[in-house]
Amino acid sequence: MIISKSLVIIQRCSNSTSRRTLPAMSALSSSPNSTSFTRPLSSSSSAETEVLPKVTLLSRNQNVHSNMQLSKSWRNKPLFRRQGDVRFRTGLEAANLLVDEAKRRDSHETQFIDSVTSTMQCLSPIFERNPRYAFVAKQLMEPERFLQFRVPWLDDTGVIRMNRGFRIQYNSALGPYQGSLHFGSHINSGSIKSFGFDTVFSNGLTGYSIGAAVGGSDINPFDKSEAEIQRFCQSYMTELVKYVGPDVDLPTMGMGVGQKELGYMYGQYKRINLKSSSDGKPFLSSSASNASGVGVVHFANEMLKDRGDTLKGKRCLIIGAGKVARSVASKLLEFGAIPLTFSDSSGHVYEPDGFDEAKLKTIDKIKDERGALLGRYIIASTTAMFNDPEQMLDISCDLCFPCAAMNNITKEAAIRLADNGCKGIIEGGSSTVTDDARKVIKKRGLMYGPHTLTLTGCAVHHHIGSHASDDQFAKEIARIYRDTKNTAQEFHARGDLYTGATITGFLRVANAMLAHGAV
C-alpha cells in the first residue's frame, strides 16, 4: 500500500511539472500549425529529406515566446541613444523606429529604405513577442563590409573607360558569403545594399550554412562587344579577387551576368590565385545557369499543389527575356504549362497559342547574341504578335512571372493583372513587386510567390551539387516552402509567404548573431 501511494504521488508530481514547464512548447509543437522543420539534404548524400522532431525554430535561444520578466527587461533598454534614450512599447513601434533610423542614415538610398520598410513590417510580431530581436535587427541593418572600387578598362577604340564596381558582404553569421553579381546601368550603391539586405533573409531561409553578399557594376553589358566585356570582367576581378574565394565569398550569376561573364572572371581569378575549388566544387562555377528559373517554377508548383491545382494547362505571362525568364519558360513546358510572352527593351512578343520547345530555341538563339532584341523573333514566326496588344499586362493569363527589373509590378500593374483574370504572381527577379502592389495582391486574393522564397534555387543547386537529380532539387524546394508556410501560420499570417519567408530567414540569422555577441 505504501509503495502504491508513493507511485501515485510521484506520477501526479511529474504530470504537474510537465504541465508547468512546457506551456510555450505545447502551444507551438502540439498544434496542427506548428512547424516541423526538416534537415537539408547533404550534397554528398542522395537520401530523402530527414524529418526532425516537432521542435520549432522559434523555440531555440530563449524562444520567441519570451517570459514576461525577460520581455520587460529588454523593453526597458533604449533601442537608440540619440539625443536621449529611445525606447519602444510595442513591436510595431520598434519596427517604425528601425525604419526611421534607416531613413536618417541612408535617406538617399530609396531602394534600400523600401526593403527595410517592408521587412520590418513583417518582423514586428517577432519584436512584440521577444523585444531582444529588435536589437538584433538594428545590428542587421548595417552590412559587415561594403566595397566600392573603380574598374578601368579599354574599349575597342583604345580609349580608357571607367565604371564603378561593388561588393557588399552583408552578413556571415551562418557561414561564408554567397550571392549574385549584377551588371547594368541601374546598379548603384542603393540597389546593391537593397539586394544584399534581401539576400540575408533569402539565404537564411534555405537552412544552409551560407552568408549573404551581392555585387556588381554600373556597366551596361548589352551594348558592348565580347572583347570589351572580357576586358571589363578581367579588370573587375583583379580588384575583387582580394575579397572573394572558396570558403570566403562565392559570387554567383545575376542580372547581366551569365556563363560568359562568370567564365571571364574565373579565368582572371585562376591567373592570380592557386586555389580555385573547395570540397570538389569549382569556384565561380557556371553550372547553375538554369537553377534560379527552375526553382521559381518548382515553387509555383508547390503553391498550386497546396490549392489542389497543377501547372498543367496554365497560361503564363513571362516578363523579361534573360536567362531566368527563359529557364522559367523551359521548365513550365515540362510541367505542361503554356508560356505566352517574353519582353525586353524593344517591347514584347506574344504567342497566342504559347511557345513550344522549337520556338523557345529560337528565342534562346536570339538572346544569346549580345545586344540582340526580341523584335527579330517575328521574322522567324508567322503566329507571333509584337507589341500587340500595346500593354503586355492586358493579355489574359492564369499566372504572371515577372523576371525583369526591380519594381516592375506596381500597384496599377497588379490591379490590371487581377482585372484580366490573373490568379497568381510569382517573382522571378529581385524585388520586382512593389510594396503597394503586394497590398493589392493580398486584397484581391491572388497567389503570391515572393522573391525571398522563389530565388533560393541557386543556393539549393550549389548545396546539393550539380549532379543531383531534379527530384532531389524538388524535395529541397518543397522543404523550404513547407518551412515558410508553417512559420507564416505560427505568426497568424496564414498564406502570407512573404511574411513567412522573412521571419524564417531572420530568425535563423538572428539566433546565430545572438551567439556571436557584438560583432
C-alpha positions as CSV (number, residue, x, y, z in Angstrom):
1,M,0.0,0.0,0.0
2,I,2.7,2.4,0.9
3,I,4.6,1.7,-2.3
4,S,1.5,2.2,-4.5
5,K,0.6,5.5,-2.8
6,S,4.2,6.7,-3.4
7,L,3.9,5.9,-7.1
8,V,0.7,7.8,-7.4
9,I,2.3,10.8,-5.7
10,I,5.3,10.7,-8.0
11,Q,3.1,10.3,-11.0
12,R,1.0,13.3,-10.1
13,C,4.1,15.4,-9.4
14,S,5.6,14.5,-12.8
15,N,2.4,15.4,-14.6
16,S,2.0,18.7,-12.9
17,T,5.7,19.5,-13.5
18,S,5.4,18.8,-17.2
19,R,2.3,21.0,-17.4
20,R,4.1,23.9,-15.7
21,T,7.4,23.8,-17.6
22,L,6.2,23.4,-21.2
23,P,3.5,26.0,-21.8
24,A,5.1,27.7,-24.8
25,M,6.4,24.5,-26.3
26,S,2.9,22.9,-26.2
27,A,1.5,25.9,-27.9
28,L,4.0,25.6,-30.7
29,S,4.6,21.9,-31.0
30,S,1.3,20.2,-30.4
31,S,-0.9,22.5,-32.6
32,P,-1.5,21.4,-36.2
33,N,0.0,24.7,-37.3
34,S,3.4,24.1,-35.6
35,T,6.5,24.0,-37.8
36,S,8.0,20.6,-38.5
37,F,11.5,21.7,-39.7
38,T,13.4,19.3,-41.8
39,R,17.1,18.9,-42.2
40,P,18.5,20.0,-45.7
41,L,19.8,17.3,-48.0
42,S,23.6,16.9,-47.8
43,S,25.5,17.5,-51.0
44,S,27.2,14.1,-50.5
45,S,24.0,12.1,-50.0
46,S,21.0,11.3,-52.1
47,A,18.9,10.2,-49.2
48,E,15.5,11.6,-48.8
49,T,14.9,14.6,-46.5
50,E,15.0,13.6,-42.8
51,V,12.1,14.8,-40.8
52,L,13.1,16.2,-37.4
53,P,11.1,16.2,-34.3
54,K,8.5,19.0,-34.0
55,V,10.8,21.4,-32.2
56,T,10.3,24.7,-33.9
57,L,13.0,27.2,-34.9
58,L,11.2,29.7,-32.7
59,S,11.8,27.7,-29.5
60,R,15.6,28.0,-29.6
61,N,17.7,30.6,-27.8
62,Q,15.3,31.7,-25.2
63,N,12.4,31.1,-27.7
64,V,10.5,33.8,-29.3
65,H,7.7,33.5,-26.7
66,S,9.8,35.1,-24.0
67,N,8.7,35.2,-20.4
68,M,7.3,38.4,-19.0
69,Q,10.4,39.2,-17.0
70,L,12.8,38.9,-19.9
71,S,10.4,40.8,-22.2
72,K,10.1,43.7,-19.7
73,S,13.9,43.9,-19.2
74,W,14.5,44.3,-22.9
75,R,11.7,46.8,-23.3
76,N,13.3,48.9,-20.6
77,K,16.5,49.1,-22.6
78,P,16.9,52.0,-25.1
79,L,16.9,50.9,-28.7
80,F,18.7,54.0,-29.7
81,R,20.7,56.6,-27.7
82,R,20.4,59.7,-29.8
83,Q,19.5,63.0,-28.1
84,G,18.1,61.0,-25.2
85,D,17.2,57.3,-24.8
86,V,14.6,56.0,-27.3
87,R,12.5,53.0,-26.1
88,F,9.6,51.2,-27.6
89,R,6.4,49.6,-26.1
90,T,5.1,47.5,-29.0
91,G,6.6,45.5,-31.8
92,L,5.1,47.9,-34.4
93,E,6.7,50.8,-32.6
94,A,10.1,49.1,-32.7
95,A,9.7,48.4,-36.4
96,N,8.9,52.1,-37.1
97,L,11.9,53.2,-35.0
98,L,14.2,51.0,-37.1
99,V,12.7,52.3,-40.4
100,D,13.2,55.9,-39.2
101,E,16.8,55.1,-38.3
102,A,17.4,53.7,-41.8
103,K,16.0,56.9,-43.3
104,R,18.1,59.1,-41.1
105,R,21.3,57.3,-42.1
106,D,20.6,56.5,-45.8
107,S,17.7,58.7,-46.9
108,H,19.2,58.9,-50.4
109,E,19.1,55.1,-50.9
110,T,15.4,54.7,-51.7
111,Q,15.6,51.1,-52.8
112,F,17.2,50.1,-49.5
113,I,14.7,52.1,-47.5
114,D,11.9,50.3,-49.3
115,S,13.4,46.9,-48.5
116,V,13.9,47.8,-44.8
117,T,10.3,49.2,-44.5
118,S,8.6,46.1,-45.9
119,T,10.9,43.7,-43.9
120,M,10.4,45.5,-40.6
121,Q,6.6,45.4,-41.1
122,C,6.9,41.6,-41.4
123,L,9.1,41.3,-38.3
124,S,7.0,43.4,-35.9
125,P,5.3,40.3,-34.4
126,I,8.8,39.0,-33.5
127,F,9.6,42.2,-31.7
128,E,6.3,42.0,-29.9
129,R,6.9,38.5,-28.6
130,N,10.6,38.9,-27.8
131,P,11.9,42.5,-27.8
132,R,15.5,41.4,-27.9
133,Y,15.2,40.7,-31.6
134,A,14.6,44.4,-32.3
135,F,18.2,45.0,-31.1
136,V,19.5,42.3,-33.5
137,A,17.5,43.8,-36.4
138,K,19.2,47.1,-35.6
139,Q,22.6,45.4,-35.9
140,L,21.5,43.6,-39.1
141,M,20.6,46.8,-40.9
142,E,24.3,47.7,-41.2
143,P,26.4,45.4,-43.5
144,E,29.6,43.9,-42.3
145,R,31.6,45.3,-45.3
146,F,30.8,47.4,-48.3
147,L,33.4,47.6,-51.0
148,Q,33.3,50.2,-53.8
149,F,36.1,50.5,-56.3
150,R,36.9,51.8,-59.8
151,V,37.0,49.4,-62.7
152,P,39.2,50.8,-65.6
153,W,39.1,49.0,-68.9
154,L,40.0,49.6,-72.6
155,D,37.3,49.8,-75.3
156,D,37.7,48.6,-78.8
157,T,39.0,52.0,-79.9
158,G,41.7,52.1,-77.3
159,V,40.0,54.6,-75.0
160,I,40.2,54.1,-71.3
161,R,36.7,53.7,-69.8
162,M,35.7,53.8,-66.2
163,N,32.9,52.1,-64.2
164,R,32.1,51.5,-60.5
165,G,32.5,48.1,-59.0
166,F,30.7,46.9,-55.9
167,R,30.6,44.0,-53.5
168,I,28.7,44.1,-50.2
169,Q,29.5,41.3,-47.8
170,Y,26.4,41.8,-45.8
171,N,26.3,39.0,-43.2
172,S,28.4,35.9,-42.4
173,A,26.6,34.7,-39.2
174,L,25.6,31.4,-40.8
175,G,28.7,30.8,-42.9
176,P,30.8,32.1,-45.8
177,Y,29.4,34.8,-48.0
178,Q,27.5,33.8,-51.1
179,G,25.4,35.9,-53.5
180,S,24.8,37.2,-57.0
181,L,26.6,39.7,-59.3
182,H,24.6,42.2,-61.3
183,F,25.7,44.3,-64.3
184,G,23.5,47.1,-65.6
185,S,23.3,50.9,-65.8
186,H,20.7,50.8,-63.0
187,I,23.2,49.4,-60.5
188,N,24.3,51.8,-57.7
189,S,25.2,51.7,-54.1
190,G,21.5,51.8,-53.0
191,S,20.4,48.9,-55.2
192,I,23.4,46.8,-54.2
193,K,22.6,47.5,-50.5
194,S,18.9,46.6,-51.1
195,F,19.8,43.3,-52.8
196,G,22.3,42.4,-50.1
197,F,19.8,43.1,-47.3
198,D,17.2,40.9,-49.0
199,T,19.8,38.1,-49.6
200,V,20.3,37.8,-45.9
201,F,16.8,36.5,-45.5
202,S,16.7,34.5,-48.7
203,N,19.9,32.6,-47.9
204,G,18.9,32.2,-44.3
205,L,15.6,30.7,-45.4
206,T,17.4,27.8,-47.1
207,G,18.8,26.4,-43.8
208,Y,22.3,26.0,-45.3
209,S,25.5,27.3,-43.7
210,I,25.9,30.3,-46.1
211,G,26.1,34.0,-45.5
212,A,24.8,36.8,-47.7
213,A,26.7,39.0,-50.3
214,V,25.8,40.8,-53.5
215,G,28.0,42.7,-56.0
216,G,28.1,44.1,-59.5
217,S,28.8,47.2,-61.6
218,D,27.0,50.0,-63.4
219,I,28.3,48.9,-66.8
220,N,25.7,48.1,-69.5
221,P,26.8,44.7,-70.9
222,F,24.3,44.7,-73.8
223,D,25.9,47.5,-75.9
224,K,29.5,46.2,-75.6
225,S,31.4,43.9,-77.8
226,E,32.5,40.5,-76.5
227,A,36.2,41.6,-76.3
228,E,35.1,44.7,-74.3
229,I,33.2,42.6,-71.8
230,Q,36.1,40.2,-71.4
231,R,38.5,43.1,-70.6
232,F,36.0,44.6,-68.2
233,C,35.4,41.3,-66.3
234,Q,39.2,40.8,-66.0
235,S,39.6,44.3,-64.6
236,Y,36.7,43.8,-62.2
237,M,38.0,40.5,-60.9
238,T,41.6,41.9,-60.5
239,E,40.2,44.1,-57.7
240,L,37.5,41.8,-56.4
241,V,40.0,38.9,-56.0
242,K,41.3,40.4,-52.8
243,Y,38.0,39.8,-51.1
244,V,36.5,36.6,-52.6
245,G,37.5,33.0,-52.9
246,P,36.5,29.4,-51.9
247,D,35.2,29.3,-48.3
248,V,35.3,33.1,-48.2
249,D,32.8,34.6,-50.7
250,L,31.2,32.9,-53.6
251,P,29.8,35.2,-56.3
252,T,27.1,33.7,-58.5
253,M,25.2,34.7,-61.6
254,G,22.7,37.6,-61.6
255,M,21.2,40.3,-63.9
256,G,23.5,40.8,-66.8
257,V,26.0,38.2,-65.5
258,G,25.8,34.9,-67.2
259,Q,28.0,32.0,-68.1
260,K,30.3,34.0,-70.3
261,E,30.8,36.8,-67.8
262,L,31.4,34.4,-64.9
263,G,33.8,32.4,-67.1
264,Y,35.9,35.5,-67.9
265,M,36.1,36.4,-64.2
266,Y,37.0,32.8,-63.3
267,G,39.8,32.8,-65.8
268,Q,41.3,36.0,-64.3
269,Y,40.8,34.6,-60.8
270,K,42.9,31.5,-61.7
271,R,45.7,33.7,-63.1
272,I,46.1,35.3,-59.7
273,N,45.2,32.5,-57.2
274,L,46.3,29.0,-56.9
275,K,43.2,27.6,-55.0
276,S,40.2,27.6,-57.3
277,S,37.9,25.0,-55.7
278,S,36.6,23.7,-52.3
279,D,35.4,20.2,-51.5
280,G,35.5,19.4,-55.2
281,K,33.2,22.3,-56.1
282,P,34.8,24.7,-58.6
283,F,34.9,28.4,-57.6
284,L,32.7,30.6,-59.8
285,S,31.1,27.6,-61.4
286,S,28.5,28.4,-64.2
287,S,26.8,25.0,-64.0
288,A,23.8,26.6,-62.1
289,S,22.8,28.8,-65.0
290,N,19.2,27.5,-65.0
291,A,18.8,26.8,-61.3
292,S,17.1,30.1,-60.4
293,G,14.5,29.8,-63.1
294,V,13.9,26.1,-62.4
295,G,13.5,26.9,-58.7
296,V,10.9,29.6,-59.4
297,V,8.7,27.1,-61.3
298,H,9.1,24.4,-58.6
299,F,7.9,26.9,-56.0
300,A,4.9,27.8,-58.2
301,N,4.1,24.1,-58.5
302,E,4.2,23.7,-54.7
303,M,1.9,26.7,-54.2
304,L,-0.6,25.3,-56.7
305,K,-0.4,21.8,-55.1
306,D,-1.4,23.5,-51.8
307,R,-4.5,24.7,-53.5
308,G,-5.3,21.4,-55.1
309,D,-4.2,22.6,-58.5
310,T,-1.4,22.0,-61.0
311,L,0.6,23.9,-63.6
312,K,-0.7,21.9,-66.4
313,G,-2.6,24.0,-68.9
314,K,-1.9,27.3,-67.1
315,R,-1.4,30.3,-69.4
316,C,1.7,32.0,-68.1
317,L,2.8,35.6,-68.8
318,I,6.6,36.0,-68.6
319,I,8.0,39.5,-68.2
320,G,11.7,39.6,-69.3
321,A,13.8,37.6,-71.7
322,G,17.0,36.9,-69.7
323,K,18.4,33.6,-68.7
324,V,16.0,33.3,-65.7
325,A,12.9,34.1,-67.8
326,R,13.9,31.6,-70.5
327,S,14.7,28.8,-68.0
328,V,11.3,29.6,-66.4
329,A,9.6,29.1,-69.7
330,S,11.5,25.8,-70.4
331,K,10.5,24.4,-67.0
332,L,6.9,25.5,-67.4
333,L,6.8,23.4,-70.7
334,E,7.9,20.4,-68.7
335,F,5.0,20.8,-66.3
336,G,2.6,21.2,-69.2
337,A,2.0,25.0,-68.8
338,I,1.8,27.4,-71.6
339,P,4.4,30.3,-71.7
340,L,2.8,33.2,-73.7
341,T,5.2,36.1,-73.7
342,F,8.7,37.5,-73.4
343,S,9.8,41.1,-73.2
344,D,12.9,43.3,-73.4
345,S,13.7,47.0,-74.0
346,S,12.3,46.8,-77.6
347,G,8.8,45.6,-76.5
348,H,7.2,42.2,-76.0
349,V,6.4,39.2,-78.2
350,Y,3.2,37.3,-77.7
351,E,2.3,33.8,-79.0
352,P,-1.5,33.3,-78.6
353,D,-1.0,29.5,-78.5
354,G,2.1,29.6,-76.5
355,F,5.8,29.0,-77.1
356,D,6.8,25.4,-77.7
357,E,10.3,24.0,-77.5
358,A,11.2,24.9,-81.1
359,K,10.1,28.5,-80.6
360,L,11.9,28.7,-77.3
361,K,15.1,27.6,-79.0
362,T,14.7,30.5,-81.5
363,I,14.3,32.9,-78.6
364,D,17.5,31.4,-77.0
365,K,19.4,31.8,-80.2
366,I,18.4,35.5,-80.5
367,K,19.1,36.4,-76.8
368,D,22.4,34.5,-76.6
369,E,23.7,37.0,-79.1
370,R,24.9,40.0,-77.0
371,G,22.7,43.1,-77.5
372,A,20.1,41.3,-79.7
373,L,16.5,42.4,-79.3
374,L,13.3,40.3,-79.3
375,G,11.9,42.1,-82.4
376,R,13.9,39.8,-84.6
377,Y,11.7,36.9,-83.4
378,I,8.7,37.9,-85.5
379,I,10.7,37.2,-88.7
380,A,11.0,33.5,-87.6
381,S,7.4,33.1,-86.5
382,T,4.2,33.5,-88.5
383,T,2.0,33.4,-85.4
384,A,3.8,35.9,-83.1
385,M,2.5,39.3,-82.3
386,F,4.9,42.1,-81.5
387,N,3.7,44.8,-79.1
388,D,0.1,43.7,-79.7
389,P,-1.7,44.4,-77.5
390,E,0.1,47.6,-76.7
391,Q,0.1,46.9,-73.0
392,M,1.5,43.4,-72.2
393,L,-0.4,43.1,-69.0
394,D,-3.7,43.3,-71.0
395,I,-3.1,39.7,-72.2
396,S,-5.3,37.3,-70.4
397,C,-3.3,34.8,-68.2
398,D,-3.5,32.5,-65.2
399,L,-0.1,33.2,-63.8
400,C,2.4,36.0,-64.2
401,F,6.2,35.5,-63.8
402,P,8.0,38.9,-63.6
403,C,11.7,38.2,-64.3
404,A,12.8,41.7,-65.2
405,A,13.8,44.9,-63.4
406,M,13.1,46.0,-59.8
407,N,9.6,47.4,-59.1
408,N,8.3,46.1,-62.4
409,I,4.9,45.2,-60.9
410,T,3.4,48.4,-59.5
411,K,0.1,48.9,-57.8
412,E,-1.6,49.8,-61.2
413,A,0.0,46.7,-62.8
414,A,-1.2,44.4,-60.1
415,I,-4.8,45.8,-60.5
416,R,-4.6,45.3,-64.3
417,L,-3.4,41.7,-63.9
418,A,-6.2,40.9,-61.4
419,D,-8.8,42.5,-63.7
420,N,-7.6,40.4,-66.6
421,G,-8.1,37.1,-64.7
422,C,-4.6,36.5,-63.4
423,K,-4.7,34.2,-60.4
424,G,-1.1,34.5,-59.1
425,I,2.2,36.4,-59.4
426,I,5.4,34.5,-58.8
427,E,8.6,36.7,-58.7
428,G,11.5,35.5,-60.9
429,G,13.5,38.7,-60.3
430,S,14.7,40.6,-57.2
431,S,12.1,43.0,-55.8
432,T,10.0,43.1,-59.0
433,V,6.8,43.6,-57.0
434,T,6.4,46.9,-55.0
435,D,5.0,47.1,-51.5
436,D,1.8,48.8,-52.8
437,A,1.4,46.0,-55.3
438,R,1.7,43.4,-52.5
439,K,-1.2,45.1,-50.8
440,V,-3.3,44.8,-53.9
441,I,-2.4,41.2,-54.4
442,K,-3.4,40.4,-50.8
443,K,-6.7,42.3,-51.1
444,R,-7.6,40.7,-54.4
445,G,-6.7,37.2,-53.2
446,L,-4.0,36.5,-55.7
447,M,-1.4,33.8,-55.1
448,Y,2.0,35.5,-54.5
449,G,5.4,33.9,-54.5
450,P,7.9,36.5,-53.1
451,H,11.5,36.7,-54.4
452,T,12.8,36.0,-50.9
453,L,11.4,32.5,-51.3
454,T,11.4,31.8,-55.1
455,L,15.0,32.9,-55.8
456,T,16.7,30.3,-53.5
457,G,17.2,27.9,-56.4
458,C,20.8,28.9,-57.0
459,A,21.8,28.3,-53.3
460,V,20.0,25.0,-53.4
461,H,21.8,23.9,-56.5
462,H,25.2,24.8,-55.1
463,H,24.5,23.0,-51.9
464,I,23.2,19.6,-53.3
465,G,25.7,19.7,-56.2
466,S,25.5,19.8,-59.9
467,H,25.0,16.1,-60.2
468,A,21.8,16.0,-58.1
469,S,18.6,15.0,-59.9
470,D,15.6,17.2,-60.4
471,D,13.7,15.1,-57.9
472,Q,16.3,16.0,-55.2
473,F,16.1,19.6,-56.2
474,A,12.3,19.5,-55.9
475,K,12.4,17.9,-52.5
476,E,14.7,20.7,-51.2
477,I,12.3,23.3,-52.7
478,A,9.4,21.5,-51.0
479,R,11.2,21.6,-47.7
480,I,11.9,25.3,-47.9
481,Y,8.3,26.0,-49.0
482,R,6.9,23.9,-46.1
483,D,9.1,25.8,-43.5
484,T,7.9,29.1,-44.9
485,K,4.3,28.2,-44.9
486,N,4.3,26.8,-41.4
487,T,6.1,29.8,-40.0
488,A,3.5,32.1,-41.6
489,Q,0.8,30.1,-39.8
490,E,2.6,30.3,-36.5
491,F,2.6,34.1,-36.7
492,H,-1.1,34.3,-37.7
493,A,-0.2,35.2,-41.3
494,R,-1.7,32.1,-43.0
495,G,-0.9,32.0,-46.7
496,D,1.4,35.1,-46.5
497,L,4.6,33.6,-47.9
498,Y,6.4,36.9,-47.8
499,T,6.0,37.2,-44.1
500,G,6.8,33.6,-43.5
501,A,10.0,33.7,-45.6
502,T,11.2,36.9,-44.0
503,I,10.5,35.7,-40.4
504,T,12.1,32.3,-41.0
505,G,15.2,33.7,-42.6
506,F,15.6,36.4,-40.0
507,L,15.3,34.0,-37.0
508,R,17.9,31.7,-38.4
509,V,20.4,34.6,-38.9
510,A,19.4,36.4,-35.7
511,N,19.8,33.3,-33.4
512,A,23.3,32.8,-34.8
513,M,24.1,36.5,-34.3
514,L,23.0,36.4,-30.7
515,A,25.6,33.7,-30.1
516,H,28.4,35.8,-31.6
517,G,27.9,38.9,-29.4
518,A,28.7,42.4,-30.5
519,V,30.4,41.7,-33.8
